[in-house]
Amino acid sequence: MTTELLGLPTGRILESIFVNMIELSIIIPARNEEFLSHTIQDILKNSEANTEVIAILEGYLPEPALPKDDRVTIIYNVEPKGQREASNQAARMAKGKYIMKLDAHCCFKPGFDKVMLDSYKDIDNDPELLKKFGITSSDQITMLPTMKNFHIFDWMCDEGHRRYQSPSGPCETCGKPTEKDIVWHAKPSPNNVAFRFDKTMHFQYWGAWQNKHPEDFVETMSIQGSCFMITKEKYHELDICGNEFNSWGQQGVEVACKTWLSGGVVLGNRRTWYAHMFRTRGKDFGFPYQNPQDKINDNRELSRELFQRDGWPKAIRKFQWLMDKFNPPDWEESKGMIFYTPNDLDEKIAKPVRENLQKIAEEKKMIITCSSLKRMDMGGKHVRFPSMKKGYLTMFKQIVGALEKSTDEIVFFTEHDVLYHPSHFDFVPPKKDVFYYNQNVWLLRMPDGHCLHYDVNQLSGLCVYRETALKHFRERYEMTEKAFNELDETEFNRFVRNMGFEPMTHGRIAWQNKFEHDTWKSEAPNVDIKHGGNATGQRWRKDQYRNQQLLINWIESDEIPSWGKGIDIVKRLQ
């Protein structure tokens, strides 16, 4: 049949035939990518299947210019849409059955695309492999080639001295100026096919797992994110570059979790490889998309909400299924402290308290999340509220901020005027939805050193699962803020006192999120220092209490077990 009979020019006929034959669409979101042209040339050179490339230029024109080829489609966004939306934009245009999302600084083994496509077919034709992976079709697979490290360039001077990739600057041998010399070489090792994430949903390599699995196709808990392949249908069905996330970060976790939890499988493929360039030590090559740490943290928290806490609506498997399957290391429930202070306590008391907590945290490998009104050198994580003034509303806001900043499963509430004993932090809450109070606490009166104990529940002795605490204190803060805006000072203070400070210890408030409370006693007591400026007052005689039934195990003394004479403790704080 001639082109004249079809009424179409020859180029259109060839284009139509190519479109109908496309098997794989490689999509590349690109923002200020220096090596995009080289990456596309590498794909075209090493492609042995019917593969197209769709490059999304996010607000820039690459130099050198991209190669002109019928297999390459270029989309230019005047205003950058972000990495995920740019990927989705390309995916909507893709003509192949399969989509491969790729970073713009990669290279491939010759014939990589044919090997990947054939691998899907081989699994489909092997009932034993389908059974092993627990699937009925290879269409349920997200697959990635073996990942190598990519040596793209050297810095070279006129004398021929070379310096690997970074940092830029004069020659370190002779001091002469250097220019970039493209090497374009995949390093022979490492060869990574297995990855995981930690409890914070942060990407991790997993050499121990891949060493135990020498087969061609290796099940991997997570992926790195720079290259993965999936059917176009699954890509859209699972919303694989979901816009619920910020543009950058957590893509490997997102892709892997959405695949696994929807009933699919994620495989590393040893039959072929790609090489990916990582950030260099001189920061001459960084992330082209903006990646502020707070947005990365937001994405990690969203991953925890969607996947760890079983919040993704398309999941047919629980997150615990994934944990049981891979049993990744370092997933024991972690303990941490939140420390909140208005920064107004005499340093003679505050400093020893802080030093004691930091010593305990170091010994027990715990992280302190410090929530303060002023900048402090305290703990491993920090959140500040410099515009807020001391008060009940501020205290609840500080607690919420610390809980949100912490990433530990179990948190101990710690305060600036309590000397904690190390045994306090040995406790593990038996239940996730219960607030636990350590009743082994002695009250130390300054300046005379009088010591008092009775079984009391205090916020400073609280231990609870962080997620439970967050639900409650977010609700508490919203309720308190509403009262603060509607009531005068006297009524507001009365409202807070009626609410109380220790969650779930009474029934005066109709909480939307209802939990239980329980108690424990540590091996040795904590010391609550009563210095006259505490947030709550203290009665020192039994006859000052209307409800005598609350005064269980009342003891008055001049010393505290495991700590010594009260007056000696006072002297150390003066």
C-alpha positions as CSV (number, residue, x, y, z in Angstrom):
1,M,0.0,0.0,0.0
2,T,1.4,3.4,-0.9
3,T,1.4,6.5,1.3
4,E,-0.5,8.3,-1.4
5,L,-3.5,5.9,-1.1
6,L,-3.5,6.6,2.7
7,G,-3.3,10.3,2.1
8,L,-0.5,10.7,4.6
9,P,3.1,11.7,4.2
10,T,5.7,8.9,4.7
11,G,6.9,10.5,8.0
12,R,3.4,10.3,9.5
13,I,3.1,6.6,8.5
14,L,6.4,5.7,10.2
15,E,5.5,7.7,13.2
16,S,2.1,5.9,13.4
17,I,3.9,2.5,13.1
18,F,6.4,3.5,15.8
19,V,3.6,4.6,18.2
20,N,1.8,1.4,17.8
21,M,4.9,-0.6,18.6
22,I,6.1,1.3,21.7
23,E,6.6,-1.0,24.6
24,L,8.3,1.2,27.1
25,S,8.0,4.9,27.9
26,I,10.9,6.4,29.9
27,I,9.7,9.5,31.7
28,I,12.3,12.0,33.0
29,P,11.3,15.1,35.0
30,A,14.1,17.6,34.8
31,R,14.8,20.8,36.7
32,N,18.1,22.6,35.9
33,E,19.6,19.2,35.0
34,E,23.1,19.6,33.5
35,F,23.4,16.0,32.2
36,L,19.9,15.5,30.7
37,S,21.1,15.5,27.1
38,H,23.8,13.0,27.9
39,T,21.3,10.8,29.7
40,I,18.9,10.8,26.8
41,Q,21.7,10.0,24.3
42,D,22.8,7.1,26.5
43,I,19.2,5.7,26.5
44,L,19.0,6.0,22.7
45,K,22.4,4.4,22.2
46,N,21.7,1.4,24.5
47,S,18.0,0.8,23.7
48,E,17.3,-2.4,21.9
49,A,13.5,-2.4,22.3
50,N,10.7,-0.1,21.1
51,T,11.3,2.6,23.7
52,E,10.3,6.2,23.8
53,V,11.7,9.0,26.0
54,I,9.5,11.8,27.4
55,A,11.5,14.6,29.0
56,I,9.7,17.3,31.1
57,L,11.7,20.5,31.2
58,E,10.8,22.3,34.4
59,G,11.3,26.0,33.8
60,Y,14.7,25.8,32.0
61,L,16.2,25.0,28.6
62,P,19.1,22.5,28.8
63,E,22.6,23.1,27.6
64,P,23.7,21.2,25.6
65,A,20.5,20.9,23.6
66,L,18.6,17.6,23.7
67,P,19.0,15.2,20.8
68,K,16.5,15.4,18.0
69,D,15.0,11.9,17.5
70,D,11.6,10.5,16.7
71,R,11.8,8.5,19.9
72,V,12.1,11.7,22.1
73,T,9.3,13.9,23.2
74,I,10.0,17.2,25.0
75,I,7.6,19.1,27.1
76,Y,8.5,22.5,28.4
77,N,6.8,23.9,31.6
78,V,7.3,27.6,31.9
79,E,6.4,27.4,35.6
80,P,7.8,24.3,37.3
81,K,5.1,21.9,38.5
82,G,7.3,19.8,40.8
83,Q,8.9,16.4,40.3
84,R,5.8,14.3,41.0
85,E,3.4,16.3,38.9
86,A,6.0,16.5,36.0
87,S,6.3,12.7,36.2
88,N,2.5,12.4,36.0
89,Q,2.3,14.8,33.1
90,A,4.7,12.6,31.2
91,A,2.9,9.4,32.3
92,R,-0.4,10.7,30.8
93,M,1.3,11.1,27.5
94,A,3.1,7.7,27.6
95,K,2.3,5.3,24.7
96,G,4.0,2.2,26.1
97,K,2.5,-0.6,28.2
98,Y,5.3,0.1,30.7
99,I,6.6,3.3,32.3
100,M,10.1,3.7,33.6
101,K,10.6,6.8,35.7
102,L,14.2,7.9,35.6
103,D,16.4,10.6,37.1
104,A,18.1,12.9,34.6
105,H,21.7,11.8,35.4
106,C,21.8,8.1,34.7
107,C,23.3,5.6,32.2
108,F,22.4,2.1,31.2
109,K,23.8,-1.3,30.2
110,P,23.3,-2.0,26.5
111,G,20.0,-3.7,25.8
112,F,18.7,-2.7,29.3
113,D,15.1,-2.1,28.1
114,K,14.8,-5.4,26.2
115,V,16.1,-7.3,29.3
116,M,13.6,-5.6,31.5
117,L,10.7,-6.3,29.2
118,D,11.8,-9.9,28.7
119,S,12.0,-10.3,32.5
120,Y,8.4,-9.4,32.9
121,K,7.5,-12.0,30.2
122,D,9.8,-14.7,31.8
123,I,8.0,-14.3,35.1
124,D,4.6,-14.5,33.4
125,N,5.6,-17.7,31.7
126,D,7.0,-19.3,34.9
127,P,4.2,-20.6,37.2
128,E,6.7,-21.3,40.0
129,L,8.0,-17.7,40.0
130,L,4.4,-16.3,40.0
131,K,3.7,-18.6,43.0
132,K,6.9,-17.6,44.8
133,F,6.0,-14.0,44.5
134,G,2.3,-14.5,45.4
135,I,0.9,-12.9,42.2
136,T,-1.1,-14.0,39.3
137,S,0.5,-11.7,36.7
138,S,3.7,-9.8,36.2
139,D,1.6,-6.7,35.8
140,Q,1.6,-6.6,39.6
141,I,5.4,-6.1,39.7
142,T,7.4,-2.9,40.2
143,M,10.9,-3.7,38.9
144,L,14.2,-1.9,39.0
145,P,17.5,-2.7,37.4
146,T,20.6,-3.3,39.5
147,M,21.8,0.1,40.7
148,K,25.5,1.1,40.2
149,N,27.2,4.4,41.1
150,F,27.8,6.7,38.2
151,H,31.1,8.5,37.5
152,I,30.1,11.3,35.1
153,F,33.0,13.7,35.1
154,D,36.4,14.7,36.4
155,W,37.9,18.1,37.0
156,M,41.0,18.4,34.8
157,C,43.7,21.0,34.4
158,D,46.0,21.7,31.5
159,E,48.7,19.5,33.0
160,G,46.4,16.5,32.9
161,H,45.9,16.2,36.6
162,R,42.4,14.8,37.4
163,R,40.2,15.1,40.4
164,Y,37.2,12.9,40.8
165,Q,33.9,14.7,40.2
166,S,34.0,17.1,43.1
167,P,34.8,19.6,44.6
168,S,35.3,22.2,41.9
169,G,38.2,24.7,42.1
170,P,41.8,24.9,41.2
171,C,43.9,21.8,40.7
172,E,44.9,20.4,44.0
173,T,48.3,19.3,42.5
174,C,49.5,22.3,40.6
175,G,47.0,25.0,41.4
176,K,46.0,25.7,37.8
177,P,42.3,26.2,36.8
178,T,40.3,23.1,36.0
179,E,37.5,22.3,33.6
180,K,34.9,19.6,33.6
181,D,35.8,16.5,31.6
182,I,32.9,14.1,30.9
183,V,33.9,10.5,31.7
184,W,30.5,8.8,31.6
185,H,31.4,5.6,33.3
186,A,29.4,3.2,35.5
187,K,31.5,2.1,38.4
188,P,31.9,-1.7,38.8
189,S,30.6,-1.7,42.3
190,P,28.5,-1.6,44.4
191,N,25.7,-3.4,42.6
192,N,22.6,-2.8,44.7
193,V,19.3,-4.7,44.2
194,A,17.8,-4.5,47.7
195,F,16.8,-1.6,49.8
196,R,14.7,-0.8,52.9
197,F,13.6,2.1,55.0
198,D,14.0,2.7,58.7
199,K,11.4,3.6,61.3
200,T,11.4,7.2,60.2
201,M,10.7,6.0,56.6
202,H,14.2,7.1,55.6
203,F,15.9,5.2,52.7
204,Q,18.5,2.6,53.6
205,Y,20.7,0.2,51.5
206,W,20.3,-3.4,52.5
207,G,23.4,-5.4,51.5
208,A,22.7,-8.1,54.1
209,W,19.4,-8.9,52.4
210,Q,20.7,-9.0,48.8
211,N,23.7,-11.2,49.9
212,K,21.2,-13.8,51.2
213,H,19.3,-13.8,47.9
214,P,21.7,-14.4,44.9
215,E,18.8,-15.1,42.4
216,D,18.1,-13.0,39.3
217,F,15.0,-11.4,40.8
218,V,15.3,-10.2,44.4
219,E,12.3,-9.1,46.5
220,T,13.2,-5.7,48.0
221,M,11.4,-3.9,50.8
222,S,11.9,-0.5,49.2
223,I,13.6,1.2,46.3
224,Q,16.0,4.1,45.9
225,G,13.6,6.1,43.6
226,S,15.9,7.2,40.7
227,C,14.7,4.4,38.4
228,F,11.7,2.0,38.6
229,M,9.5,0.3,36.0
230,I,5.8,-0.5,36.3
231,T,2.9,-0.9,33.9
232,K,1.2,2.3,32.9
233,E,-2.1,1.0,34.1
234,K,-0.7,0.2,37.6
235,Y,1.1,3.6,37.7
236,H,-2.2,5.4,37.4
237,E,-4.3,2.9,39.4
238,L,-2.0,3.3,42.4
239,D,-1.4,7.0,41.9
240,I,2.3,6.2,42.0
241,C,3.5,9.7,42.1
242,G,0.8,10.9,44.5
243,N,0.3,14.7,44.8
244,E,-0.5,14.2,48.5
245,F,3.3,14.4,48.9
246,N,5.5,17.4,48.4
247,S,7.3,17.4,45.1
248,W,10.6,16.0,46.3
249,G,11.4,13.1,48.7
250,Q,10.0,9.8,49.8
251,Q,9.3,8.6,46.3
252,G,11.1,5.3,46.7
253,V,9.2,4.6,49.9
254,E,5.9,5.7,48.3
255,V,6.4,3.5,45.2
256,A,7.4,0.4,47.2
257,C,4.7,0.7,49.8
258,K,1.9,1.3,47.3
259,T,3.1,-1.7,45.3
260,W,3.5,-4.1,48.3
261,L,0.4,-2.9,50.2
262,S,-1.8,-3.1,47.1
263,G,-1.0,-6.8,46.7
264,G,2.0,-6.5,44.3
265,V,5.7,-7.2,44.5
266,V,8.8,-5.1,44.2
267,L,11.8,-6.8,42.5
268,G,15.4,-5.9,42.0
269,N,16.7,-7.3,38.6
270,R,20.2,-8.6,38.5
271,R,20.1,-9.3,34.7
272,T,20.8,-5.6,33.8
273,W,21.9,-2.4,35.4
274,Y,21.7,1.4,35.4
275,A,24.1,3.8,37.1
276,H,22.9,6.8,39.0
277,M,24.9,9.9,40.0
278,F,24.6,10.9,43.6
279,R,25.4,14.2,45.3
280,T,29.1,15.0,45.3
281,R,31.2,15.9,48.3
282,G,31.8,19.4,47.1
283,K,28.1,20.1,46.5
284,D,28.8,21.0,42.9
285,F,26.0,18.7,42.0
286,G,23.0,18.8,44.3
287,F,19.2,18.4,44.2
288,P,17.9,20.5,41.3
289,Y,14.4,20.5,42.9
290,Q,14.2,22.4,46.1
291,N,14.3,20.1,49.1
292,P,14.1,22.0,52.4
293,Q,14.4,19.7,55.4
294,D,11.0,20.7,56.7
295,K,9.3,19.4,53.5
296,I,11.3,16.2,53.6
297,N,10.2,15.8,57.2
298,D,6.6,16.4,56.1
299,N,6.8,13.7,53.5
300,R,8.3,11.2,56.0
301,E,5.5,12.0,58.4
302,L,2.9,11.5,55.6
303,S,4.5,8.2,54.8
304,R,4.1,7.1,58.4
305,E,0.5,8.2,58.4
306,L,-0.4,6.5,55.1
307,F,1.7,3.4,55.3
308,Q,2.9,2.7,58.9
309,R,-0.5,3.6,60.4
310,D,-2.5,1.9,57.6
311,G,-4.0,5.1,56.4
312,W,-3.7,4.5,52.6
313,P,-7.2,3.7,51.3
314,K,-6.1,1.4,48.5
315,A,-4.1,-1.0,50.7
316,I,-5.3,-4.6,50.9
317,R,-2.4,-5.5,53.2
318,K,-1.6,-4.1,56.6
319,F,1.8,-2.5,57.1
320,Q,2.6,-5.2,59.7
321,W,2.4,-7.7,56.8
322,L,5.4,-6.0,55.2
323,M,7.3,-6.0,58.5
324,D,6.6,-9.7,59.0
325,K,7.8,-10.5,55.5
326,F,11.1,-8.6,55.7
327,N,11.8,-8.3,59.4
328,P,14.1,-5.3,58.9
329,P,16.7,-4.5,61.5
330,D,16.4,-1.6,64.0
331,W,12.6,-1.6,64.1
332,E,12.3,-2.2,67.8
333,E,10.1,0.4,69.4
334,S,12.3,3.3,70.3
335,K,12.1,5.5,73.4
336,G,12.7,9.2,73.5
337,M,12.2,12.2,75.8
338,I,10.3,15.4,75.2
339,F,11.6,18.3,77.3
340,Y,9.5,21.5,77.5
341,T,10.5,24.6,79.3
342,P,9.5,28.3,79.5
343,N,13.2,29.2,80.0
344,D,12.5,31.2,83.2
345,L,14.0,28.8,85.8
346,D,17.0,29.7,87.9
347,E,20.0,28.1,86.2
348,K,21.2,26.8,89.5
349,I,18.3,24.4,89.3
350,A,17.8,24.2,85.5
351,K,21.4,23.4,84.6
352,P,21.8,20.3,86.9
353,V,18.4,19.0,85.7
354,R,19.4,19.3,82.0
355,E,22.8,17.8,82.6
356,N,21.3,14.8,84.4
357,L,18.8,14.2,81.6
358,Q,21.5,14.5,78.9
359,K,23.7,12.0,80.8
360,I,20.8,9.5,81.0
361,A,19.9,10.0,77.3
362,E,23.5,9.3,76.3
363,E,23.7,6.2,78.4
364,K,20.3,4.8,77.2
365,K,20.8,6.0,73.6
366,M,17.7,8.1,73.8
367,I,16.9,11.3,71.8
368,I,15.7,14.4,73.7
369,T,13.4,16.6,71.7
370,C,13.6,20.1,73.3
371,S,10.7,22.5,73.1
372,S,11.6,26.0,74.3
373,L,10.8,29.7,74.0
374,K,14.5,30.6,73.6
375,R,17.3,29.0,71.7
376,M,18.9,26.2,73.8
377,D,21.8,23.8,73.6
378,M,19.8,20.8,74.7
379,G,19.0,17.4,73.3
380,G,19.2,16.1,69.7
381,K,16.1,17.8,68.2
382,H,14.7,21.3,68.8
383,V,11.6,23.2,68.3
384,R,11.2,26.9,69.5
385,F,8.3,29.3,70.0
386,P,10.1,32.6,70.4
387,S,7.0,34.8,69.9
388,M,4.9,33.0,72.6
389,K,4.8,34.0,76.2
390,K,4.8,31.7,79.2
391,G,1.4,30.3,80.1
392,Y,-0.9,27.3,80.0
393,L,-1.7,27.7,76.3
394,T,2.0,28.0,75.4
395,M,2.9,24.9,77.5
396,F,0.4,22.8,75.6
397,K,1.6,24.2,72.3
398,Q,5.2,23.4,73.3
399,I,4.2,19.8,74.1
400,V,2.4,19.4,70.7
401,G,5.5,20.8,68.9
402,A,7.8,18.4,70.7
403,L,5.6,15.4,70.0
404,E,5.4,16.4,66.3
405,K,9.2,16.8,66.1
406,S,10.0,13.6,67.8
407,T,10.1,10.3,65.8
408,D,10.2,7.9,68.7
409,E,7.3,5.5,69.3
410,I,7.4,5.8,73.1
411,V,7.9,9.2,74.8
412,F,8.7,10.3,78.3
413,F,7.5,13.7,79.4
414,T,10.4,15.6,81.1
415,E,10.4,19.0,82.8
416,H,13.0,21.5,83.8
417,D,12.6,21.2,87.6
418,V,12.6,17.4,88.0
419,L,15.7,15.3,88.7
420,Y,15.0,12.0,86.9
421,H,16.4,8.6,88.0
422,P,17.7,6.4,85.1
423,S,15.3,3.6,86.2
424,H,12.4,5.8,85.3
425,F,13.2,5.3,81.6
426,D,13.3,1.5,81.8
427,F,9.5,1.4,81.7
428,V,7.8,0.1,78.5
429,P,4.0,0.9,78.2
430,P,2.1,-2.4,77.9
431,K,-0.6,-0.8,75.8
432,K,-0.6,1.8,73.1
433,D,-3.7,3.6,74.0
434,V,-3.1,4.1,77.8
435,F,-1.4,7.1,79.6
436,Y,1.1,5.7,82.3
437,Y,2.2,7.7,85.3
438,N,5.2,6.9,87.4
439,Q,4.1,7.3,91.0
440,N,7.5,6.8,92.5
441,V,8.2,10.5,92.9
442,W,9.3,12.5,95.9
443,L,8.7,16.2,96.4
444,L,11.6,18.3,97.5
445,R,10.9,21.6,99.2
446,M,13.3,24.4,98.8
447,P,15.1,25.8,100.7
448,D,14.7,23.6,103.8
449,G,15.0,20.2,102.1
450,H,11.8,18.8,103.4
451,C,10.8,15.6,101.5
452,L,7.3,14.3,100.9
453,H,5.9,11.3,99.0
454,Y,2.5,10.1,98.2
455,D,1.2,8.2,95.2
456,V,0.5,11.0,92.8
457,N,0.0,11.2,89.0
458,Q,2.1,14.0,87.5
459,L,2.6,15.2,83.9
460,S,6.3,15.2,84.5
461,G,6.1,11.4,85.2
462,L,4.1,10.5,82.1
463,C,5.1,7.8,79.6
464,V,2.9,7.1,76.6
465,Y,3.0,6.1,73.0
466,R,3.7,9.2,70.9
467,E,0.8,8.8,68.6
468,T,-1.6,8.5,71.5
469,A,-0.1,11.6,73.1
470,L,-0.4,13.6,69.9
471,K,-4.1,12.8,69.4
472,H,-4.8,14.0,72.9
473,F,-2.6,17.1,73.1
474,R,-3.7,18.4,69.7
475,E,-7.3,18.2,70.9
476,R,-6.3,19.7,74.3
477,Y,-4.5,22.6,72.6
478,E,-7.5,23.3,70.3
479,M,-9.9,23.3,73.2
480,T,-7.6,25.5,75.3
481,E,-7.0,28.0,72.5
482,K,-10.8,28.3,72.0
483,A,-11.2,29.0,75.7
484,F,-8.3,31.5,75.7
485,N,-9.9,33.5,72.9
486,E,-13.4,33.5,74.5
487,L,-12.9,33.8,78.2
488,D,-11.3,36.5,80.4
489,E,-8.1,35.6,82.3
490,T,-9.9,34.5,85.5
491,E,-12.4,32.3,83.7
492,F,-9.6,30.9,81.5
493,N,-7.4,29.9,84.5
494,R,-10.5,28.3,86.1
495,F,-11.1,26.4,82.9
496,V,-7.6,25.1,82.7
497,R,-7.5,24.0,86.4
498,N,-10.8,22.2,85.8
499,M,-9.3,20.5,82.7
500,G,-6.2,19.5,84.7
501,F,-2.8,18.7,83.4
502,E,-2.6,14.9,83.6
503,P,-4.5,13.3,80.6
504,M,-7.3,10.8,81.4
505,T,-6.9,11.0,85.2
506,H,-10.5,12.3,85.8
507,G,-13.8,12.5,83.9
508,R,-14.5,16.2,84.0
509,I,-13.9,16.8,80.3
510,A,-15.8,15.1,77.5
511,W,-12.7,14.3,75.3
512,Q,-13.4,13.3,71.7
513,N,-10.4,11.0,71.8
514,K,-10.9,8.9,74.9
515,F,-8.1,6.8,76.4
516,E,-7.4,5.1,79.8
517,H,-4.7,5.8,82.3
518,D,-2.6,3.5,84.6
519,T,0.4,3.8,86.9
520,W,3.8,2.2,87.6
521,K,6.6,2.7,90.0
522,S,10.2,2.9,88.9
523,E,13.0,1.1,90.8
524,A,14.2,4.4,92.3
525,P,12.2,7.7,92.6
526,N,12.3,10.9,90.7
527,V,12.8,14.2,92.6
528,D,10.3,16.9,91.9
529,I,11.9,20.2,93.0
530,K,9.4,22.6,94.6
531,H,11.1,26.0,94.3
532,G,8.1,28.3,94.5
533,G,7.7,29.1,90.8
534,N,6.2,25.8,89.7
535,A,3.3,25.7,87.3
536,T,1.1,24.1,90.0
537,G,1.2,24.8,93.7
538,Q,1.9,22.2,96.4
539,R,0.2,21.4,99.8
540,W,2.6,20.0,102.4
541,R,0.2,19.0,105.2
542,K,-2.5,16.3,105.1
543,D,-5.1,18.6,106.6
544,Q,-4.8,20.9,103.5
545,Y,-6.5,18.2,101.3
546,R,-10.3,17.9,101.2
547,N,-10.1,14.3,99.7
548,Q,-8.0,12.3,102.1
549,Q,-8.5,9.2,100.1
550,L,-6.0,10.6,97.5
551,L,-3.2,10.6,100.0
552,I,-2.1,7.0,99.5
553,N,1.3,6.0,101.0
554,W,1.9,9.5,102.5
555,I,5.5,9.7,103.8
556,E,7.3,12.8,105.2
557,S,11.1,12.5,105.7
558,D,14.3,14.4,105.6
559,E,15.8,12.2,102.9
560,I,14.8,10.5,99.6
561,P,15.7,6.9,98.8
562,S,18.6,6.5,96.4
563,W,19.2,10.3,96.5
564,G,20.2,11.0,100.1
565,K,19.4,13.9,102.5
566,G,17.0,16.5,101.1
567,I,19.1,19.4,102.4
568,D,22.1,18.0,100.6
569,I,20.3,17.9,97.3
570,V,19.2,21.5,97.9
571,K,22.8,22.6,98.6
572,R,23.8,21.1,95.2
573,L,21.1,23.3,93.6
574,Q,22.1,26.6,95.2
